[in-house]
Amino acid sequence: MLANTPKPPYYAVIFTSIRTDVDEGYGAMAERMIELAQTQPGFLGAESARQALGITVSYWQDLDAIKNWKAHSEHLMAQKMGRDIWYQAFKVRISKVERDYGF
């Protein structure tokens, strides 16, 4: 499902990753992070896909909302587990969305 984002400008956090072979707890944690993000001020939505390369794009009202999400205690725990267990590599990119269109 596509995120229903507002009229720009807003921000996108693009998280790309390559997983390890360890799957224990990953799905539950991914679901929890989406549930938790949805409760955060400034969260606008998210889209995700995973095959060999995983991509999750979350949309945020402003940079402060992104900063607060990054520092959330449960999210910090998930980040540590990702680095220690679930990801071979990952990259986070933050972009300002100035235009969007679709049908």
BAROMAR-679405 format. One record per residue (C-alpha): residue number from 1; z, y, x; residue in three letters. Coordinates in steps of 0.5 Angstrom, whole numbers, plus 500, padded with zeros to 3 digits. Example, Ala and Ser with C-alpha at 12.3 -4.5 7.8 and 13.67 -1.06 7.14 Angstrom:
nr:1, up:516, north:491, east:525, rest:ALA $
nr:2, up:514, north:498, east:527, rest:SER $
//
This chain:
nr:1, up:500, north:500, east:500, rest:MET $
nr:2, up:498, north:507, east:503, rest:LEU $
nr:3, up:504, north:512, east:503, rest:ALA $
nr:4, up:504, north:518, east:498, rest:ASN $
nr:5, up:504, north:524, east:503, rest:THR $
nr:6, up:505, north:531, east:501, rest:PRO $
nr:7, up:500, north:536, east:503, rest:LYS $
nr:8, up:500, north:537, east:510, rest:PRO $
nr:9, up:503, north:539, east:515, rest:PRO $
nr:10, up:508, north:534, east:516, rest:TYR $
nr:11, up:509, north:529, east:522, rest:TYR $
nr:12, up:507, north:522, east:523, rest:ALA $
nr:13, up:511, north:517, east:528, rest:VAL $
nr:14, up:506, north:512, east:530, rest:ILE $
nr:15, up:510, north:506, east:533, rest:PHE $
nr:16, up:505, north:501, east:536, rest:THR $
nr:17, up:508, north:494, east:539, rest:SER $
nr:18, up:506, north:487, east:542, rest:ILE $
nr:19, up:511, north:482, east:540, rest:ARG $
nr:20, up:515, north:477, east:544, rest:THR $
nr:21, up:515, north:470, east:542, rest:ASP $
nr:22, up:522, north:471, east:539, rest:VAL $
nr:23, up:522, north:472, east:532, rest:ASP $
nr:24, up:530, north:471, east:530, rest:GLU $
nr:25, up:532, north:476, east:526, rest:GLY $
nr:26, up:526, north:481, east:526, rest:TYR $
nr:27, up:523, north:480, east:519, rest:GLY $
nr:28, up:530, north:482, east:516, rest:ALA $
nr:29, up:531, north:488, east:521, rest:MET $
nr:30, up:524, north:491, east:520, rest:ALA $
nr:31, up:526, north:490, east:512, rest:GLU $
nr:32, up:532, north:494, east:513, rest:ARG $
nr:33, up:529, north:499, east:518, rest:MET $
nr:34, up:524, north:501, east:512, rest:ILE $
nr:35, up:530, north:501, east:507, rest:GLU $
nr:36, up:534, north:505, east:511, rest:LEU $
nr:37, up:529, north:510, east:513, rest:ALA $
nr:38, up:527, north:511, east:506, rest:GLN $
nr:39, up:534, north:514, east:505, rest:THR $
nr:40, up:534, north:519, east:510, rest:GLN $
nr:41, up:532, north:526, east:509, rest:PRO $
nr:42, up:525, north:528, east:510, rest:GLY $
nr:43, up:522, north:521, east:510, rest:PHE $
nr:44, up:516, north:521, east:506, rest:LEU $
nr:45, up:513, north:514, east:507, rest:GLY $
nr:46, up:511, north:509, east:512, rest:ALA $
nr:47, up:505, north:504, east:513, rest:GLU $
nr:48, up:505, north:498, east:517, rest:SER $
nr:49, up:500, north:492, east:520, rest:ALA $
nr:50, up:501, north:487, east:524, rest:ARG $
nr:51, up:497, north:482, east:528, rest:GLN $
nr:52, up:497, north:481, east:535, rest:ALA $
nr:53, up:498, north:489, east:536, rest:LEU $
nr:54, up:503, north:491, east:531, rest:GLY $
nr:55, up:502, north:498, east:528, rest:ILE $
nr:56, up:507, north:502, east:524, rest:THR $
nr:57, up:506, north:509, east:522, rest:VAL $
nr:58, up:512, north:513, east:519, rest:SER $
nr:59, up:511, north:520, east:516, rest:TYR $
nr:60, up:516, north:525, east:516, rest:TRP $
nr:61, up:517, north:532, east:513, rest:GLN $
nr:62, up:519, north:536, east:520, rest:ASP $
nr:63, up:521, north:534, east:527, rest:LEU $
nr:64, up:529, north:535, east:526, rest:ASP $
nr:65, up:528, north:529, east:521, rest:ALA $
nr:66, up:525, north:525, east:526, rest:ILE $
nr:67, up:530, north:526, east:531, rest:LYS $
nr:68, up:536, north:525, east:526, rest:ASN $
nr:69, up:532, north:518, east:525, rest:TRP $
nr:70, up:531, north:516, east:532, rest:LYS $
nr:71, up:539, north:518, east:533, rest:ALA $
nr:72, up:541, north:514, east:527, rest:HIS $
nr:73, up:546, north:508, east:529, rest:SER $
nr:74, up:543, north:502, east:526, rest:GLU $
nr:75, up:536, north:505, east:528, rest:HIS $
nr:76, up:539, north:505, east:535, rest:LEU $
nr:77, up:541, north:498, east:535, rest:MET $
nr:78, up:535, north:496, east:532, rest:ALA $
nr:79, up:531, north:500, east:538, rest:GLN $
nr:80, up:536, north:496, east:543, rest:LYS $
nr:81, up:534, north:489, east:540, rest:MET $
nr:82, up:527, north:491, east:540, rest:GLY $
nr:83, up:527, north:493, east:548, rest:ARG $
nr:84, up:532, north:487, east:549, rest:ASP $
nr:85, up:529, north:481, east:545, rest:ILE $
nr:86, up:523, north:483, east:540, rest:TRP $
nr:87, up:518, north:487, east:544, rest:TYR $
nr:88, up:514, north:485, east:550, rest:GLN $
nr:89, up:511, north:493, east:550, rest:ALA $
nr:90, up:511, north:499, east:545, rest:PHE $
nr:91, up:509, north:506, east:545, rest:LYS $
nr:92, up:511, north:511, east:540, rest:VAL $
nr:93, up:507, north:517, east:539, rest:ARG $
nr:94, up:509, north:523, east:535, rest:ILE $
nr:95, up:503, north:527, east:531, rest:SER $
nr:96, up:503, north:533, east:527, rest:LYS $
nr:97, up:498, north:532, east:521, rest:VAL $
nr:98, up:494, north:538, east:519, rest:GLU $
nr:99, up:489, north:535, east:515, rest:ARG $
nr:100, up:488, north:529, east:511, rest:ASP $
nr:101, up:483, north:526, east:505, rest:TYR $
nr:102, up:482, north:520, east:502, rest:GLY $
nr:103, up:480, north:517, east:495, rest:PHE $
//
